[in-house]
Amino acid sequence: MQIRDLPYSDPGDPDVRSGPRFLYWLGRNQLTGQLKSLSWGLMHQCAIAGLPLVVGLAVQAVIDGSGRGLAQAGALILVLGILIAVGDTMLHRTAVTNWITAAARVQQLLARKTAELGSALTRRVAAGEVVAVSTGDVEKIGWFVEALSRFAAAATALVLICVGLVLYLPSLGVLVAIAMPVLALTVLPLLPRATRRADIQREKAGKATELASDTVAGLRVLRGIGGEELFLGRYRRASQEVREAAVGSARMWALISAIQVFLPGVLLISLVWYGAALARDGRIDVGQLVTVYSAATLMLFPLRHFEEIAMAYSFSRPSAQRAVRVLSLERSTRPSTIDAMVPEGDLYDPVTGLLAARGQFTAVVCGDPDEAGRLAERLGGHAGAETGPDVGKDPAAGAGTTTDDGKRTAPAPLPSVLLGGVPLDELPLDSARTAVLVQDKDPVLLSGTLRELLDVPSSGAVSPGDALDAAQCGDVLDALAQASLDTGGDPMRTRITERGRSLSGGQRQRLALARSLVTDPEALVLDEPTSAVDSHTEARVAAGIRRLRRGRTTVAFASSPLLLDLADRVVLVHGGTVVASGAHRDLLRDEPLYRAVVTRETDDDIAASAAQDELVGADASPSAEAIEEFEERA
């Protein structure tokens, strides 16, 4: 795999059982690249290892006065220099290729998992952790994959050099062969502590990133309530904790580096002292001493790769574990037994009893906003959106049962939402997403032009202009046209900043609604689509939705009377089940619970209203006790 061939047509199915297994899977899928890097690394290392031998021959030739031997040594040095240059260049090229392709593979896997899970991802994993995995952790994982082949080449070269020195000069070669494993393994007892400190640093950095992400996302609200200094203080403390953890980790790695310098120095001093004694006694030649000393000196360079691979693994292992935590998440669906199609018909939830008739505008009222959000996500077939009569009451609800031996069993899966009698979780993912679209309460606008924002997969029946008109985006178009002078006043070419932060909450909400309307799905589920606009705009938006979605199934979770009054049918959900349904005005008159949710009545208001109804509806004059009770309640 070359960089020019990216992205992968299929990044594969990763081994997500653990972080080390994931790293092994990455290396195995890059076996060809690893072997290329290993080959060039061996050429580079062995050419460097050959220099001491040639230098020793040159020194001995000078001592012996052999011009021919000196010329041969010079020619060999030239050949080795060419091999070193070529090997180093190609080693760097292949190693960097391994790094980039591994990082690209991980990023593609994360992007695919994000698209698969959708909004369920950030409910299971913190947004800051997802950002950390897709940025810093990807680079660290790539670093380990890249360093692996260079380490293998260095380790192989060390073994070959040690064997060669033992065969070339046993008296000194044995000393070097014994010392090298000691030098390589001396720092092993320090690695667990260094790894723990690195893990602490990564954990604190992830929390600081998450805090910064949340602060930026809620900056408008923080400014409104004057909470900038509070969150700035929190981030300052978090960043200081990261700094202290980084210093502690750096000190441990500095100690390891110091040991890697001190012990080889001791080896070289011992080698020179003992070799000089042997040369003085005439047991070895000066050229042989120079050869062994030069070889031992150059062996310190591949020895450094042991420290590097230890650092790369200690940093990449927690990064790989975080990546595995994201990649192991699954969308809870049953195996697809239905051909790829988009079913048509009523949208029905057997758990709550909610029925949205085909082609009608159905409004859903929930007293609990969290329950409304879970139900909206469940209607879209998203995993984790469990709702029902027991959800939210019993903490153990849906958590499985306990057997006699104390083991927990898996919870029974809730029945799927049906569209036209077809279970959504038995549909292929693409068909399910095409059939039902859910717009969250807080939709996200990606950066880009307005035309790019509205360029989404759709049926083609709704034009962007019609969608913008139905969502009452006229003032938004005017603001975008005035905000950019280089587009010739064309709002469709005006760029929208990330998450639409340059727009107000109501403008973002209406643009997101227009994007949802453009897709024109079989069933559209809207969670509080007009919560950020004023009442006049809300009435026009509700009318626009009803007009544009005529003949298509639309479900809107709302509690605004303006929107509810325009719905074909209103459904009241309480405690995870449907308790009433009908026209808005009928429910307002006949259902006290519905009236309490829609009109925001308190318990005291309901009691006072009931007492007043009792007084007004009585045939005879109210009793003194009734009047007294009414006055107390009022």
Disulfide bonds with the S-S distance in Angstrom:
none
